């Protein structure tokens, strides 16, 4: 079990840790000309951001400028998730240090703004419409707890999904040496299918993080 989880351990000393440099691999490996001149990667990336903007903007009508930071979160998480599937690249998004660093400041900023400038709206959200009077104290308690654990759920959801996929890929890879020759094509096919699924999960988890952050922003601002 220790060897299984060792793939998530830092591979460089703490005093000169270079694992977190993997977050900048996209910028270092991509030529500057790709961002300046029209190309297929820039067209696909801009089309993706335009689609997300059109989908998120109705959710947060009063402050659409917040989508700049939310789409930046999406891009950062998506790049880290996809690059983490490549061999010998540190997956930052599978660590709570990374995910909680994204979720906690964003949640604190939204809560601070909401309670200072939109207090009545946040108080209304503590009691859902149609709640019986006798259940109101319990609903306030439940809604308060659910609000307080939001940064934790955002961080744990992202890191747990990335860890689960990496563990499955590691388990299948370690089985190659002990499997009979006749079963190797099946195992190889299963690993390719799992890798394609993890690529989809990399995009889905970035989307889930971004859309939940958008909904939390709408609750604090609208």
Beta strands, then each sheet from edge to edge (+ up, - down):
end
